[in-house]
Amino acid sequence: MSVNSLFDIGSTSLRAVGEKIDATSQNIANAESEGYRRRRVSLSSRSVAATGLYASNGAQDVTSSGVGVKQFERVRDGMLVAARNDAQSGESAAREEGRVLGVLEGGLATDTDASLSASLQGLADGFNNLANNPESQGVRESVLGRARQLTDTFGRLDQRLGELTTNTENALAGNVEKANGLLDKVASLNEQIENARAGGSPDYAAEDQRDQTVKELSKLLPVEAQENRSDGYTLTVDGMTVVQGDNVTNLSPENLNNPDKTPTVEFGETGVAFEPGDEGGGEIGAQTRLLNDTLPGVQEDLDTLADDVVQKVNGEHTAGYDQNGVTGENFFVDKSGTTAGNTAGNIELNVDGPKDIAAVAGDGSGNPLPGDTTPAQNIADVASDLTTGATDLAAGVGTQVQEAAAKEEAQAAVGERVQAQIEDVSGVSVDQQLSSLIEQQQQFAASAQVLTTAREVSSTLLSIAR
C-alpha cells in the first residue's frame, strides 16, 4: 500500500464518517419534531483494481481505496404507516359519531322530569286523576298543563334534531374544505420532492411533511397512499384517485341545507359520491352517515311516536263528551295543516279550556254519562303504554353512543400499538443516537490518525530523499 493510498483512505473515511455524524446530529436535534423520520447513512468499502508498473501477463492487484457512503436514507415502514392511518380514520369517525349522538342522548335522557317518557307518563297520570275526578276544574287544568308540556317536549326534541343536523352539515362543509386544502398540499409536496430528487438532492424534510399531511388527512377520510418514484404519492379514497403527482380531484359537498335531498360528498365533477360504509371513514364519513342515516332515523322514530300519540289519544277523546255536551273533538292537532302525518315539531293542543276535555262516555243516544269516565281512563292507558316507545327511543340512541365509544377505544388502542411499532422502526431514540455518536467520534479520530500517520511517513521519506 502506497503513502498516497493512506492519504486517500484517511480522507474518504473522514468524509464518510462525517456524513454519519451529520445524520446522527440531525436525528438528535429532531428527536421531538412531530412527524420526523430517522435518517440513516450506510457505508461500503471502495476498491479498485490497479495495474502495477511491472505487472506481467495482465496481472492486477486489488487495491483498497477506503470507504464511501453507500446510501443516505429516511427510515420508514409504509405498511405500518398505512395501518396507523387506517386506525386513526376509524377512531376519528367513532369519536365524531359519539360526540353528535351524545348531544342527542342528553336531550332524550329519561332521568329528568322534562324527558319525553316523563311527559307522557305525566299525561297518563293527569288523565288517570281526571277519570277519578271528572268534575274537578283543577284536575282538568292540570291535564292541560301536562299536555302542553308534552307538546313542548316534542317540539324541543324536534328543534334539537334540527340544530344537530344543521351543525353537522356545517361541520361537514368545513371538513371538506380542510380536506381539499390538505390534498392540494400533498400535490404541491409531490412536485417539490420529485424536483429535489431530479436535482440529485432528496428533500427529506418535505417527505416528512408529506407523511404528516397524509396523517392529518386520514382523520377526515379513509385515505390510502401509494408511492410512485415518478409521481410521488398517489392518494385514493373509496377507490377514487384524489391526488396523482401534482394533479388533484377536490371534494365537493352537495345538497346541504336541502331537506328534500340527501347530503353527499362527491369527487370533483365526476358525479360519484363518497360512500363511507357502516363504520369508519374519518370525520367526513361519520358526518355523512349521521346526515344520511342516523339523524333521519331518529327523526323518523320521533315523528312516528308523535303521530301515535296524536292518533291514539284523539281516537279515545273523540269518543267522549266534554262538559259542554260536545263530542267528536280532537285533543291534539297538527298545526302545519298537512295530511302526511303528525310530526314532533307540529303537534299542539286543540282544546280551548278545561271544560273542553272529553272525559266521560255517552249513552249511545247522544247524551253524556257523567259517571262513566271510560274515555279519560283509556287515554291514561294509551299514554302510559306509549312511554315504552319514548324509553326505547332514548335507549336506542344511548346504545349507539356506547357502541361509538367502544369503537373509538378499540381503534385508539390499535393506533397506539402501531404507532409504537412505527417509533421502534423509524423514530429517534436519543440514548441510542448518543451512543452511536460516541462510536462515530472514535471512528473519526481513528481516520484522522491514519492521515497523521500518512503525513509522518511522507515526511520521513522526504527527509531520507534529501
C-alpha positions in Angstrom: 0.0 0.0 0.0 1.4 3.4 -1.0 1.5 6.5 1.0 -0.9 8.1 -1.4 -3.3 5.2 -0.6 -3.1 6.1 3.1 -4.0 9.7 2.3 -6.9 8.6 0.1 -8.2 6.1 2.6 -8.0 8.5 5.5 -9.6 11.4 3.6 -12.5 9.2 2.3 -13.0 7.8 5.8 -13.2 11.2 7.3 -15.8 12.3 4.7 -17.9 9.2 5.2 -17.8 9.2 9.0 -18.6 12.9 8.9 -21.7 12.1 6.9 -22.8 9.7 9.6 -22.1 12.2 12.3 -24.1 14.8 10.5 -27.1 12.4 10.2 -26.9 11.4 13.8 -26.7 15.0 14.9 -29.8 15.7 12.7 -31.6 12.9 14.4 -30.8 14.1 17.9 -31.8 17.6 17.1 -35.2 16.5 15.7 -36.0 13.8 18.3 -39.1 15.8 19.4 -40.1 17.1 16.0 -43.5 15.8 15.1 -43.5 13.5 12.0 -39.7 13.4 11.8 -38.4 10.0 10.5 -34.9 8.9 11.4 -32.1 9.4 8.9 -29.6 6.6 8.3 -26.3 6.5 6.5 -25.0 3.2 5.1 -21.3 2.8 4.3 -19.5 0.5 1.9 -15.9 -0.2 1.1 -14.3 1.3 -2.1 -12.0 -1.0 -4.0 -10.2 -0.5 -7.4 -8.1 -2.8 -9.5 -4.7 -1.2 -10.1 -2.2 -2.5 -12.7 1.3 -2.4 -11.4 4.2 -0.7 -13.3 6.0 -4.0 -13.9 3.0 -6.3 -14.0 3.2 -9.2 -16.5 0.6 -11.1 -18.4 -2.0 -8.5 -17.4 -1.8 -9.4 -13.7 -3.7 -7.0 -11.4 -3.6 -6.1 -7.7 -6.8 -5.3 -5.9 -6.1 -2.1 -4.0 -8.4 -0.6 -1.3 -9.4 3.0 -1.6 -11.2 3.5 1.7 -14.9 3.8 2.5 -17.7 5.7 0.9 -21.4 6.5 1.6 -23.5 3.7 0.0 -26.9 5.1 0.9 -28.4 8.1 2.7 -32.0 7.2 3.6 -35.0 8.2 5.5 -36.2 5.2 7.6 -39.9 4.5 7.0 -42.2 1.4 7.0 -45.1 2.1 4.6 -47.2 -0.8 5.8 -47.1 0.4 9.4 -47.9 3.9 8.4 -50.9 2.8 6.4 -52.2 0.7 9.3 -51.8 3.6 11.7 -53.7 5.9 9.3 -56.5 3.4 8.9 -56.9 3.1 12.7 -56.8 6.9 13.0 -59.6 7.2 10.4 -61.8 4.7 12.3 -61.1 6.4 15.6 -62.0 9.9 14.3 -65.2 8.5 12.8 -66.3 6.9 16.0 -65.4 10.0 18.1 -67.4 12.2 15.8 -70.5 9.9 15.9 -70.2 9.6 19.7 -70.0 13.4 20.0 -73.1 14.2 18.0 -75.2 11.3 19.4 -74.1 12.2 22.9 -75.7 15.6 22.5 -78.9 13.9 21.3 -78.8 11.4 24.1 -78.7 14.3 26.6 -81.9 15.6 25.1 -83.6 12.2 25.2 -82.4 11.4 28.7 -85.1 9.5 30.7 -83.9 10.5 34.2 -85.3 14.1 34.1 -88.8 15.5 34.7 -88.6 17.2 31.3 -87.9 13.9 29.4 -90.3 12.6 26.7 -91.1 9.5 28.7 -91.8 11.6 31.9 -94.0 13.9 29.9 -96.0 11.0 28.5 -96.3 9.5 31.9 -97.4 12.9 33.3 -100.2 13.0 30.7 -101.2 9.5 31.7 -101.3 10.4 35.4 -103.3 13.5 34.6 -106.0 11.6 32.7 -106.0 8.9 35.4 -106.7 11.6 38.0 -109.4 13.1 35.7 -111.0 9.6 35.4 -111.4 9.7 39.2 -112.4 13.4 39.4 -114.2 14.3 36.1 -115.9 17.4 37.5 -112.8 18.9 39.1 -111.6 22.1 37.2 -108.3 21.9 38.9 -107.6 18.4 37.7 -108.7 19.5 34.2 -106.3 22.4 34.3 -103.6 20.0 35.4 -104.3 17.8 32.4 -104.0 20.8 30.0 -100.7 21.8 31.6 -99.3 18.3 31.2 -100.5 18.1 27.6 -98.7 21.4 26.8 -95.6 20.0 28.5 -95.7 17.0 26.2 -96.1 19.1 23.0 -93.3 21.4 24.2 -91.1 18.3 24.8 -91.8 17.0 21.3 -91.1 20.5 19.9 -87.9 20.8 21.8 -86.5 17.5 20.7 -87.5 18.2 17.1 -85.6 21.6 17.3 -82.6 19.8 18.9 -82.5 17.4 16.0 -82.8 20.2 13.5 -79.9 22.1 15.2 -77.8 19.0 15.2 -78.4 18.4 11.5 -77.6 22.0 10.6 -74.4 21.9 12.8 -73.3 18.6 11.3 -73.9 19.9 7.8 -71.8 23.0 8.6 -69.1 20.8 10.1 -69.1 18.6 7.0 -68.7 21.6 4.7 -65.8 22.8 6.9 -64.1 19.4 6.9 -64.4 19.1 3.1 -62.7 22.5 2.7 -60.0 21.4 5.1 -59.5 18.1 3.3 -59.2 19.9 0.0 -56.5 22.1 1.4 -54.6 19.0 2.6 -55.0 17.3 -0.8 -53.6 20.4 -2.5 -50.7 20.4 0.0 -49.8 16.8 -0.8 -49.8 17.5 -4.5 -47.6 20.5 -4.0 -45.2 18.5 -1.9 -45.2 15.7 -4.5 -43.9 18.2 -7.0 -41.3 19.7 -4.6 -40.0 16.2 -3.7 -39.7 15.0 -7.2 -37.9 18.2 -8.3 -35.5 17.7 -5.5 -34.8 14.1 -6.5 -34.3 15.1 -10.1 -31.7 17.6 -8.9 -29.9 14.9 -7.0 -30.6 16.3 -3.5 -33.6 14.5 -1.9 -35.8 16.7 0.2 -36.3 14.5 3.3 -37.9 17.3 5.3 -40.6 17.7 2.6 -41.2 13.9 2.7 -41.7 14.1 6.5 -44.1 16.9 5.9 -46.0 15.0 3.3 -46.4 12.0 5.6 -47.6 14.2 8.3 -50.1 15.8 5.9 -51.5 12.4 4.9 -51.8 11.6 8.6 -53.9 14.7 9.2 -55.9 13.8 6.1 -56.6 10.3 7.5 -58.5 11.9 10.4 -61.0 13.2 7.8 -61.1 10.5 5.2 -60.1 6.8 4.8 -57.2 7.8 2.5 -54.8 5.2 1.0 -51.3 6.3 -0.2 -49.1 4.5 -2.8 -45.7 5.8 -3.6 -44.6 6.1 -7.2 -41.0 7.1 -8.0 -42.1 9.3 -10.9 -45.2 10.9 -9.4 -44.7 10.8 -5.7 -47.8 9.8 -3.6 -51.0 8.7 -5.3 -53.9 9.1 -2.9 -57.2 7.2 -3.2 -60.4 7.4 -1.2 -63.1 4.8 -1.6 -61.3 3.6 -4.8 -61.3 7.1 -6.4 -58.0 8.8 -7.1 -57.8 12.2 -5.4 -54.1 13.0 -5.8 -51.7 11.8 -8.5 -48.5 13.7 -8.8 -49.4 17.3 -8.8 -53.0 16.7 -10.0 -55.8 16.9 -7.5 -59.5 16.0 -7.6 -61.2 18.1 -4.9 -64.2 17.0 -2.9 -67.5 18.9 -3.0 -70.4 18.8 -0.6 -73.8 18.5 -2.3 -77.4 19.0 -1.2 -76.5 20.6 2.2 -79.4 22.5 3.8 -81.8 20.9 1.4 -84.4 18.8 3.3 -85.7 17.3 0.0 -82.3 15.7 -1.0 -79.7 13.5 0.7 -76.5 15.3 1.6 -73.4 13.8 -0.2 -69.7 14.4 -0.8 -68.7 14.0 -4.4 -65.4 13.6 -6.1 -65.0 16.7 -8.2 -67.2 16.8 -11.3 -67.4 13.0 -11.6 -70.8 12.8 -10.0 -69.5 9.9 -7.9 -70.4 10.2 -4.2 -68.2 9.1 -1.3 -69.8 6.1 0.4 -68.3 5.6 3.9 -70.0 2.3 4.7 -71.4 1.2 8.1 -68.4 2.4 10.1 -65.1 4.2 9.8 -64.5 6.7 7.1 -63.0 9.5 9.2 -64.9 12.5 10.3 -66.3 13.2 6.9 -67.5 9.6 6.7 -69.1 9.8 10.1 -70.8 13.1 9.3 -72.1 11.7 6.0 -73.6 8.7 7.8 -75.1 10.9 10.5 -76.8 13.1 7.9 -78.0 10.2 5.7 -79.0 7.6 8.2 -78.6 8.2 11.9 -80.2 11.6 12.4 -83.0 11.0 9.9 -83.7 7.6 11.5 -84.1 9.2 15.0 -86.2 12.0 13.5 -88.5 9.3 11.9 -88.8 7.4 15.1 -89.7 10.7 17.0 -92.2 11.7 14.4 -93.8 8.2 14.4 -94.1 8.4 18.2 -95.7 11.8 18.0 -98.1 10.6 15.3 -99.0 7.6 17.6 -99.7 9.9 20.5 -102.0 12.1 18.4 -103.8 9.3 16.7 -104.4 7.2 19.7 -105.2 10.0 22.1 -107.6 11.6 19.6 -109.2 8.2 18.9 -110.3 7.9 22.5 -111.0 11.6 23.0 -113.4 11.9 20.1 -115.5 9.1 21.5 -116.1 11.0 24.8 -118.1 14.1 25.8 -116.8 17.3 27.3 -118.6 19.4 30.0 -120.4 21.4 27.2 -122.0 18.2 26.0 -119.9 18.2 22.8 -118.3 15.0 21.4 -116.1 14.1 18.5 -113.4 16.7 19.0 -109.6 16.0 18.7 -107.4 16.6 21.7 -104.3 17.2 19.6 -103.9 18.7 16.1 -101.1 19.2 13.6 -100.6 22.9 13.3 -98.9 22.6 9.9 -102.2 21.7 8.3 -100.7 18.8 6.3 -102.2 15.4 6.0 -99.0 13.5 5.6 -98.9 12.6 9.3 -98.3 14.4 12.5 -94.7 15.3 13.2 -93.0 16.1 16.5 -92.4 19.7 15.7 -96.0 20.5 14.7 -98.4 18.9 17.2 -100.2 21.2 19.5 -103.2 21.2 21.9 -106.6 21.5 20.2 -108.9 22.1 23.2 -109.5 25.7 24.3 -110.1 25.2 28.0 -110.6 22.7 30.8 -114.3 22.2 30.1 -113.5 21.1 26.5 -111.7 17.9 27.7 -113.9 14.9 26.8 -113.7 12.7 29.9 -117.0 10.9 30.0 -118.7 8.4 27.8 -122.2 8.7 26.1 -125.3 6.6 26.5 -125.5 5.8 22.8 -128.2 8.3 22.2 -126.1 11.4 22.1 -126.2 12.1 25.8 -123.2 12.0 28.2 -123.0 9.7 31.1 -121.3 11.7 33.9 -120.5 8.6 35.9 -118.7 6.8 33.1 -115.2 8.1 32.7 -114.0 5.4 30.3 -112.6 7.9 27.7 -110.3 9.5 30.3 -109.2 6.2 31.6 -108.5 4.9 28.1 -106.4 7.9 27.3 -104.4 7.4 30.5 -103.8 3.8 29.5 -102.7 4.8 26.0 -100.3 7.5 27.2 -98.8 5.1 29.7 -98.3 2.4 27.0 -96.6 5.0 24.8 -93.9 5.8 27.4 -92.3 2.5 26.3 -91.8 3.9 22.8 -90.1 7.0 24.3 -87.9 4.9 26.5 -86.9 2.7 23.6 -86.1 5.8 21.5 -83.7 7.1 24.2 -82.2 3.6 24.8 -81.6 3.2 21.1 -79.6 6.4 20.9 -77.8 5.5 24.2 -76.8 2.2 22.7 -75.3 3.9 19.6 -73.3 6.2 21.9 -71.9 3.3 23.7 -71.0 1.5 20.5 -69.3 4.6 19.2 -67.3 4.9 22.4 -66.3 1.2 22.2 -65.2 1.6 18.6 -63.2 4.7 19.4 -61.4 2.9 22.2 -60.6 -0.1 20.1 -59.3 1.9 17.2 -57.3 4.1 19.5 -55.7 1.0 21.0 -54.8 -0.3 17.6 -53.4 3.1 16.6 -51.3 3.4 19.7 -49.9 -0.1 19.2 -49.0 0.6 15.6 -47.6 4.0 16.4 -45.3 2.3 19.0 -44.1 0.0 16.2 -43.5 2.9 13.9 -41.4 4.6 16.6 -39.4 1.5 17.0 -38.7 1.3 13.3 -38.2 4.9 12.3 -38.4 7.0 15.4 -35.4 8.6 17.2 -34.0 7.1 20.5 -31.8 9.8 21.9 -29.9 7.3 24.0 -29.2 5.1 21.0 -28.2 8.1 18.9 -25.8 9.4 21.5 -24.2 6.0 21.8 -23.8 5.9 18.0 -22.4 9.5 18.1 -19.6 8.4 20.5 -18.7 5.5 18.2 -18.6 7.8 15.2 -16.4 10.2 17.0 -14.0 7.4 17.8 -14.1 6.4 14.1 -13.5 10.0 13.0 -10.5 10.2 15.4 -9.1 6.9 14.1 -9.5 8.2 10.5 -7.7 11.4 11.4 -4.9 9.2 12.9 -4.5 7.5 9.6 -3.9 10.8 7.9 -1.5 11.8 10.7 0.4 8.6 10.2 0.5 9.1 6.4 1.8 12.6 6.8 4.6 11.4 9.2 5.6 8.6 6.8 5.6 11.1 3.9 7.8 13.5 5.9 10.2 10.7 6.8 10.5 9.6 3.2 11.1 13.1 2.0 13.8 13.6 4.7 15.5 10.5 3.5 15.4 11.6 -0.1 17.1 14.8 0.8 
